[in-house]
Amino acid sequence: MQVRLSPAVARAVLGVSPAELDGAVVALDDLWGREASRIREQLGDASSWRIASR
């Protein structure tokens, strides 16, 4: 999966300057630590890309 973020969102979400990540491929674990495992599990359990309404 690839995620592209605007510079402002990248700083807010990742806590680093977009320039620090320019052209980099960064593992989800390196960005979000243990929370990445939960995200990976949810993606693996998903049967489609549709967002379920709650």
C-alpha atoms as an extended CHARMM CRD file, in Angstrom:
* protein
*
        54  EXT
         1         1  MET       CA              0.0000000000        0.0000000000        0.0000000000  PROA      1               0.0000000000
         2         2  GLN       CA              1.2410000000        3.4780000000       -0.7690000000  PROA      2               0.0000000000
         3         3  VAL       CA              0.0220000000        6.6110000000        0.9660000000  PROA      3               0.0000000000
         4         4  ARG       CA              0.6630000000       10.1100000000       -0.2900000000  PROA      4               0.0000000000
         5         5  LEU       CA              0.1740000000       13.0100000000        2.0900000000  PROA      5               0.0000000000
         6         6  SER       CA              0.2870000000       16.7440000000        1.5960000000  PROA      6               0.0000000000
         7         7  PRO       CA              3.2340000000       18.4220000000        3.3580000000  PROA      7               0.0000000000
         8         8  ALA       CA              1.0110000000       19.8660000000        6.1060000000  PROA      8               0.0000000000
         9         9  VAL       CA             -0.7000000000       16.5380000000        6.7620000000  PROA      9               0.0000000000
        10        10  ALA       CA              2.6060000000       14.6510000000        6.6680000000  PROA      10              0.0000000000
        11        11  ARG       CA              4.0310000000       16.8540000000        9.4250000000  PROA      11              0.0000000000
        12        12  ALA       CA              0.8580000000       16.5570000000       11.5290000000  PROA      12              0.0000000000
        13        13  VAL       CA              0.4630000000       12.7930000000       11.1210000000  PROA      13              0.0000000000
        14        14  LEU       CA              4.0720000000       11.6380000000       11.0160000000  PROA      14              0.0000000000
        15        15  GLY       CA              5.6730000000       14.2630000000       13.2210000000  PROA      15              0.0000000000
        16        16  VAL       CA              8.5210000000       14.9210000000       10.7760000000  PROA      16              0.0000000000
        17        17  SER       CA              9.1900000000       17.3650000000        7.9890000000  PROA      17              0.0000000000
        18        18  PRO       CA              8.2210000000       16.0660000000        4.5400000000  PROA      18              0.0000000000
        19        19  ALA       CA             11.7460000000       17.0040000000        3.3930000000  PROA      19              0.0000000000
        20        20  GLU       CA             13.1240000000       14.3730000000        5.7960000000  PROA      20              0.0000000000
        21        21  LEU       CA             11.1280000000       11.6860000000        3.9780000000  PROA      21              0.0000000000
        22        22  ASP       CA             11.5600000000       12.9330000000        0.4110000000  PROA      22              0.0000000000
        23        23  GLY       CA             11.6730000000        9.9080000000       -1.8610000000  PROA      23              0.0000000000
        24        24  ALA       CA             12.0000000000        7.5450000000        1.0850000000  PROA      24              0.0000000000
        25        25  VAL       CA             10.2480000000        4.2230000000        1.4740000000  PROA      25              0.0000000000
        26        26  VAL       CA              9.4670000000        3.8970000000        5.1610000000  PROA      26              0.0000000000
        27        27  ALA       CA              8.0320000000        0.8520000000        6.9080000000  PROA      27              0.0000000000
        28        28  LEU       CA              4.7590000000        1.4250000000        8.7020000000  PROA      28              0.0000000000
        29        29  ASP       CA              6.3300000000        0.0220000000       11.8890000000  PROA      29              0.0000000000
        30        30  ASP       CA              8.9970000000        2.7370000000       11.7720000000  PROA      30              0.0000000000
        31        31  LEU       CA              6.3120000000        5.4150000000       11.7220000000  PROA      31              0.0000000000
        32        32  TRP       CA              3.6350000000        4.0800000000       14.0430000000  PROA      32              0.0000000000
        33        33  GLY       CA              5.3230000000        1.3420000000       16.0690000000  PROA      33              0.0000000000
        34        34  ARG       CA              2.9210000000       -1.1180000000       17.6720000000  PROA      34              0.0000000000
        35        35  GLU       CA             -0.1080000000        0.6810000000       16.2260000000  PROA      35              0.0000000000
        36        36  ALA       CA              1.0880000000       -0.5040000000       12.8010000000  PROA      36              0.0000000000
        37        37  SER       CA              0.2940000000       -4.0960000000       13.7920000000  PROA      37              0.0000000000
        38        38  ARG       CA             -3.3350000000       -3.1710000000       14.4310000000  PROA      38              0.0000000000
        39        39  ILE       CA             -3.5740000000       -1.3650000000       11.0930000000  PROA      39              0.0000000000
        40        40  ARG       CA             -1.9640000000       -4.2890000000        9.2500000000  PROA      40              0.0000000000
        41        41  GLU       CA             -4.3700000000       -6.7270000000       10.9280000000  PROA      41              0.0000000000
        42        42  GLN       CA             -7.4170000000       -4.6350000000       10.0030000000  PROA      42              0.0000000000
        43        43  LEU       CA             -6.2710000000       -4.4080000000        6.3920000000  PROA      43              0.0000000000
        44        44  GLY       CA             -5.7180000000       -8.1610000000        6.2840000000  PROA      44              0.0000000000
        45        45  ASP       CA             -9.1860000000       -8.8400000000        7.6840000000  PROA      45              0.0000000000
        46        46  ALA       CA            -10.9280000000       -6.5190000000        5.2190000000  PROA      46              0.0000000000
        47        47  SER       CA            -12.9210000000       -8.2810000000        2.5350000000  PROA      47              0.0000000000
        48        48  SER       CA            -12.9960000000       -5.1970000000        0.2940000000  PROA      48              0.0000000000
        49        49  TRP       CA            -11.8590000000       -1.5580000000        0.0920000000  PROA      49              0.0000000000
        50        50  ARG       CA            -15.3870000000       -0.3800000000        0.9390000000  PROA      50              0.0000000000
        51        51  ILE       CA            -15.7320000000        1.5580000000        4.1510000000  PROA      51              0.0000000000
        52        52  ALA       CA            -18.2760000000        0.0030000000        6.4800000000  PROA      52              0.0000000000
        53        53  SER       CA            -20.8770000000        2.4000000000        7.8570000000  PROA      53              0.0000000000
        54        54  ARG       CA            -21.2310000000        2.4150000000       11.5890000000  PROA      54              0.0000000000
